[in-house]
Amino acid sequence: MEGTRLEVLVVDLGSQDGSAQIDHEFPAIVMLRLPHNFGATKAMNIGTRTAKGDLVFYLSPDVEVRPDTVAKLADRLENESDAAAVCPLLVDEDGEPASRVYKLPTAEAFKGEMQPMALDLKAESVNVEYPGRDALLVRKQFVKGMNFFDERYGEFWADADLAMQIRRGAKKIRLYPGIQCVRHADTSPAATEGVLAADRAGGAAAFIGKYYGFMTGLGFRIGAILRALGHLDFKQVIALVSGGKIDGSQAG
């Protein structure tokens, strides 16, 4: 897109590795420092509300963009009136496809593995349902229209909620195989135990309750509590019962 102007915002969630000082090396960026890890949902809301542009590009710290990536995606989105969001194809360091693109999750899908979508990598563009938030360009007006991201989610599933809202708004998400970004080694923590696992399960219960009915969501939460009890994961049990999530209170 001719004359594209970029505003780079970095939301730092209480990092301890020196990342919070990145603006000393790159003074043109806008650094938004939070004292603790309040979860990805709050970080995306803070970044979105702060951003001045009409388009917002959510980017994982594990993904490397090329110099023209954002301009190419912005050009596609501005010319696709039926699309609310677009994304590149993610590839690994050897150039092999590494995008994690799934069908929109059903209540049953949360009990097992998300169902992946097949991608036609020879096509100019592919309509996808749930590409996650690793590298996603979205119309800010759409996010504002859904009253930003639902903060019942902590670290997980706000991106699934966005995808569902886009579907319900009769809009599309398009992936462009010819526009590629490199996904490096995944540095996100594994949600296997404790509050992080509770955040994932509790967020899934909130999503299910929102779109598939309160009782279905409650049943999922009860099942997650029973599974955590079976593994003697009492931190997860307490967090699930109390509705705990990654929200900054885990700083200690």
N, C-alpha and C positions, 0 to 999 in steps of 0.2 A: 504494500500500500504506500503510495507516494507520500513522502513527508511524515512518515510515522514517527511519533514522539513517544518515548518510553519513560515511564516512571517506575523505578525499581524499589519495591518495599520488601524489607526483610523483617519478619516477625520472629523475634528470639524468645523462646520459652524457657527462660531461666537457665540457659546453657552454662556449663562449667568448663568448656574446652577452649575458650578464647574466641568462639564464634561471635560473641556479643560485641567484639571490638572490630568487626570486619569493616565498619564504616570509617575507621581510621585509615585503612588501606584504599577504600573506595568511597571517597567523601560525597560522591554524587548520589548515593543511595539514601533512602529514607529508612532509618533503623527504628523499629518499634520494639522496645525492650520490655518484657514482662518478667516479674520477679520469680515466677514459678512456672511449671508446666501446667497450663490451664486446658490443654487438649487442643486437637486440631480444629475442632468446630469453632471455639472462641477465637483462635488465631485467624481463621478464615474470615470470621465476622469483623474482627478488628481491622484486618487488612482491606477488606472490601469497603468498609465504611470510610476508611482513610483515603483510599484510592480516588484520584481525581478523574481518571479516564472513564470512557463509556464501556470499555472492554477490560476484563480482569483475567489474567493468566495465572492460574494456580499451579505452582511448581514444587515438586518434591526436592529436597536437598540431594537425593540420589540421582537426579536426572540432569544431564548436561544438554543445553540447547546450543544450536548453531547460531551464528550472528544474524541470520535472516529468518530464523524460525518464527518469531512473534509476528513480524511483518507479513510473512506468507499466510499464517493462520488468520491474522486480522483481515487480510484482503479477502480470504475465502468467506469468513463469517459475515463481513459487511455486505457481501454480494449474494448471500444465501438467506433470504427473508424468512424461510420456513425453519431455519436452524436457530437454536438458542445457544449452542455450544459446538466447538470443533476441537479436535485434538490431533496430534501427530502420531505416527507409528513409533513406538519405542523399540529400540534394538539394543542388544548387548554389545560388549566391547569388540566382539568378533563380527558384528553386523547382522547377527541372527535376530529374528523377531522376538521381542520380549514384552510386548504389551499384554496387560492383564485385562481382558475385555470379557464381560460376562452378560448373561441374560439378567434382566431385572429380577432381584431375588423374590421368591415366594416365601410363604410361611414355612413350607417344608424345606426349602433350600437352606435355610439357616441351621437346620439340624445336621446337615452334611456339608458337601462341597458346593460352592457356587458353580453354576453351569456355564462353561465357557462358550463364547460365540466364535464361529468360524469366520475368518477374514479372507476376502478375496484381495490379495496383495497386488494383483495386476490392475485392479480397478482404480480409477482416479479418486473416488471417494467411496466410503462404505458407511451406511447408517448403522450405528451401534446403540446398544441400550444402556450399558453401565461400564464406562471406561475407567472409573475411579478418578482420583484427583492428582495423579502423579504429574500430569501435564495437560491441563484443560483450560481452554480459552472460552469464557462465558460472557454473555451480555450482562453488564452490571444491572441494567434495568430489570432483567428477569429475576435476579437474586433479590433486588429490592422489592419486587412485586410479590415474592413469596415470604416477605418480612424477614429476609436474610435466613441464615441457617438455624435450624431448630436446636436450641442449646440444651435440650434433653439428651442430646448426644455429646459425648466427651471426645474421645480420640477416634472413634469408629462410626461409620454409617451415615454421616452427614452427606457424603458424596452420593450414596445410594438414594437418599431422600431427594437430593437435587435431581438425579436422573429420573426418579419417579415423578417429580413435579414437572419436569420437562415433558415427559410422556403425557401426563394429564393435561398439560397446556397445549397439546396437539403440535408440539414442536419436535425438532430432530436434534440428535447429536451426531456429527459426522467425523469420521476418522479419515485422514488423508495419508495413504501409504507412501506417497512421494515426499512427504515432509517428515523427516525423521529426527529423533533425539536419542541420545545414548543413555541407557539405564545402567548405572554402575552398581556395585554390590549393595544389597539392601541393608541399610543400617537401622531400620525400624525394629523396635523390640518385639520379640515373639510374645503373643498374648496367650500364654499357657497357664498362668496361675495368678492368684492374688487379685489386686484391684484392676490391673490391666485386663485380665480375663473377664472380670465382672463388668468392666466398661464395655467390652465387646458383646457379651451376652445381654447385658442390660440395654445397650443400644439397639440390639436386634429385637428385643422384646418391645421397645418403644416403637420401632419401625413397624413391626407386625401389628401392634395395637392400633397404630395410626391408620394403616391401610387395609388390614384384614380383620379388624374387630378387637375390642377391648379384651374379651374373654380369651381369644386366641393368643393375644400378647401375654396375658396373665398366665396362661397355661405354659407358654414357652419359658417365662421367668421361673415358674415353680419347677419345671423340669431342669433348668440350669442350676437351681439351688440344690436339688436332689443329687445331680451329678457331682457338684462340688463337694457335697457331704460325703458322697461315695469315695472321693479322692482325699478326704480329710483336709480339704483346702478351706480352712475356716475364715481366712481373710476374704476369700471370694464369697463365701456364704454371707458374711456380715455385710459386705459391700452390696450384694444383690438384694438382700432383705431391706437394707436402708436406702437403696437407690443410688449408691455411690458410683462415681465415675471419675475419670481424670479431669480434675477441675482446680488444681492448684493446692488443694488441701493435703496432698500427699508429699509436700515438700520436705517434711521431716523424715 
